[in-house]
């Protein structure tokens, strides 16, 4: 299992006195016996192992063991779903990485390996004891009635020698950097603490005198949601005096700016504020039609007549991800499909699988509701996945995969349009460079990489199933990505066709056009669309073409292009196919058979 999550990564990787237990040539060596780390962080447990003969067939970590019962691989435990990574090496080393740690992860972890020899099963004692703790501010009176001592408290002693950060009314203090802090008290002030480098794992803000101090409490520290969906980010706040204004902002902005004024969020952001008492309230930031560029940390601030909540107090980190089906070998004749995301989706969703466009549904079995599916690979089938309640945001289907490999002793790279299933017939491949078809129709295809160039491939006769355009060097190449490959809507309705694009240099113009025109023509200048077409969007998108009062003759493939002062995106790269119908049976499907990955 190798699903990743974003957020604070508090890496604990210690080379301490080795712990070795073994017999007759069998042993497991742990690099440390105990680790104390923060809730929400990432930990890495490491070991090495030796054995007298044979071949290792299985390796895993476990926490529970009963006499006479084979220990359960943590990778199969739903409590760790999406949070585990195993890493091995050729020298018999093995690492267990656990992300997004929770207090209930506190346990003793042991490593087990199995060989192909009779009796070739071994695990190492005593293991590694992991303790997971949250930060809390404890207030202790001093001999002076006007001062108190604050302690950044944990339930175990943090591994390493952490440097502490203190926040007063949401603003970080330059001093102190120790675990304790003595100061003069005020009934309006709140304090919070964190460990340097992992500020998002700070303690709750607490009053040091009374219960009416200024403070902000976020409902969730991290949220992971699907691209195209809607998210609510919320907090509660308390102002010692009446609040005069509130707003949300991105932490990366040098000057805090309300999101409602940010053109990148135009029409997609809404605040909902509710005051329960004169000085107490809650606030919800809603962002719709999420794009990956919305991934950021979002913070809340409020003002009174003579106070403003500090801008350096960490808020809620949002990660926006798409769904991706990954294919790995399983038993002979089988493959495991994993509905993969770049972070662990919030609220433990139920997954849905589709085979050849039809939902797999077997209520008596759990195999169709998890993020993994084992399939037979003897026949050609197409699979995709989705999350229940958000079926419209399903993954691209899987069938093709393009690999990019460097050539030995050469600056060239080889592009290969390979498949995870065997294609019927003898297909002819098509290659696109910067959105324009190139003459070479072979696979592999040799190119001299350039940081500005993107490549995509397709099969002749099915050009609309091309791979996403990706860079073969760096991540700043020219490219266009369409949100949907096919859309079917009713005559007389309105449709939005959208894409995102990246231009290495500043863009000078953008427009949409019909692919059936001999010369690409901006739709806003086409008399057949007069008064019915509108372009909206900003750089990196989404850039949207809206067509209203649809007619059946609007059925066509629509493509997007952009120009810089010395470049124009090619006109032959397939876009979104629109079908306008008078029938009531509609389909709205995202089709993407080919993926381009750099190896």
Secondary structure, 3 states (H helix, E strand, C coil): CCCCCCCCCCCCCCCCCCEEEEECCEEEEECCCEEEEECCCCEEEEEEEECCCCCEEEEEEECCCCCCCCCCCHHHCHHHCCCEEEEECCCCEEEEEECCCCHHHCEEEEEEEEECCCCCEEECCCCEEEEEECCEEEEEECCCCCEEEEEEECCCCCCCCCCEEEEECCEECCCCCCCEEEEECCCCCEEEEEECCEHHHCCCCEECCCCCCCEEEECCCEEEEECCCCEEEEEEEECCCCEEEEEEEECCCCCCCCHHHCHHHCCCEEEEEEECCCCEEEEEEEECCCCHHHCEEEEEEEEECCEECCCCCCCEEEEEECCEEEEEECCCCEEEEEEECCCCCCCCCCEEEEECCEEECCCCCCCCCCCEEEEECCCCCCEEEEECCEHHHCCCCECEEEEEEECCCCCEEEEEEEECCCCCCCCCEEEEECCEECCCCCCCEEEECCCCCEEEEEECCEHHHCCCCEECCCCCCCEEEECCCEEEEECCCCEEEEEEEECCCCCCEEEEEECCCCCCCCHHHCHHHCCCEEEECCCCCCEEEEECCCCHHHCEEEEEEEEECCEECCCCCCCEEEEEECCCCCCEECCCCEEEEEC
